[in-house]
Amino acid sequence: MTGVKIDGKVIAQSVKDRVKQAAEELRAQGIDPCLATVLIGDNPASATYVRNKHKACLEVGIATKDHKMDGNITQSELSKVIDNLNADKSVHGILVQLPLPGQLDEFATTSRISPIKDVDGLTPHNAGLLAMKKAALVACTPSGIMEMFDYHGIDLVGKNVVLINRSNLVGKPLYHLLLEKNATVITCHSKTKDLSKYCQSADIIISAVGDRSKFILTPAMIKEGAIVIDVAISRFHEKIVGDSDFDQIIQKASFATPVPGGVGPMTVAMLLRNTITAASLSSQIGR
C-alpha cells in the first residue's frame, strides 16, 4: 500500500489565506497587525529563518519590525529591548529568534515577553494556560501539527500516539494538545528503553529528534497503516533530512509528512495566525 502525503505547503497556504482575510478585517477596524522580531548575533540559519518570517508576513498583510542585536548583548540590555516592545502599542507579536548566544538565558528572555504578545507560546503564563486548556497562543510547530490532523480529518480520539520529543518548543505543548483531543500519549526521549517496541504499537508516531547520527525512524519501527509526522529537519550527507526517509515510510504508513515540505511550512503559518490572534487580544484590552 502507499499512504497519503501530508503536504505542509498546501495546508500552510490554507492557513495563510484565512490569516490574510483576518488581517484585512482588523485593518478595517483600525488595527494594523504587526510582528516584531529580535535577531541576536550573526547565526546564518537564524537570519534565514527571520527573513522567511518577514517575507511570509508581507504576503498576508502583517507589518513587521526588525531588530538586529549585537551577539555580545547582555541579558539586561536584551530585557530593555523586550520591555520597549512590550510597551509599544503598535506591536502585537514579539518573536525572539532562538537559539540565543551562550551568555543569554533562554527562560529569562522568553519569560520577559508579555503573554499577550507571546506569538511563540513559550512564556510560563501561556504554557500554564495550555495545560489548563485555556491557551489562546500556542507554540507554532505543535499547533501546526494539529492543523494537519484537522485538515485531513484524522480523528485522534483513543489513538495511541508515540511522541519522540520532550522539549518546551515541541514535545511538551504537543502532549497537552493531543490530550485535549482524547488521544493516549506516550512521550519518549533519549533515555527511553526499547523505543522500537513503543513505536511498533503506535497508531501515530510524531518524531522530532533531528540527529540522523543518533536516530533514524525506519519502516520496521512502524506498524502497517500508522501515521508518521516527521518534525525533524537537519543536514545529513549534504541533504536536508528528517528522522525518516519519506519514500520508504509512505509505503507502509497511511499518512506521512515529507522533509522538507511537511511540518516546516506549518510552523511559519501558525506564527502568522498567532500574530493575528495577538492583535485581536491586544485590541480587546485597549493595547
PyMOL commands that set and color helices and strands:
alter all, ss='L'
color gray80, all
select helices_A, chain A and resi 8-28+44-60+75-87+106-112+115-117+124-131+140-151+171-180+195-200+219-221+246-249+263-284
alter helices_A, ss='H'
color red, helices_A
select strands_A, chain A and resi 4-5+34-40+63-69+93-96+160-164+184-188+204-207+227-230+234-236+239-241+255-256
alter strands_A, ss='S'
color yellow, strands_A
deselect
rebuild
show_as cartoon
